[in-house]
Amino acid sequence: MRVFGQLLQRVGLFIPPLAIVLQLLNAISLRDMLVALVAAVSAFWLGRLIEGYATG
């Protein structure tokens, strides 16, 4: 479970720059970028919780 938590954290860190670049290229709307940012924060937070419970 620790590895899964770390994977979620990395996904949470990868999504925001990708969403920003896609929005700058007009590939996604501003609303879609904000949804991606909220999803990234949620994924990172969930990954941190999972990793914390797996090691403790």
Helices and strands as residue ranges (DSSP letters): H 2-24, H 30-55
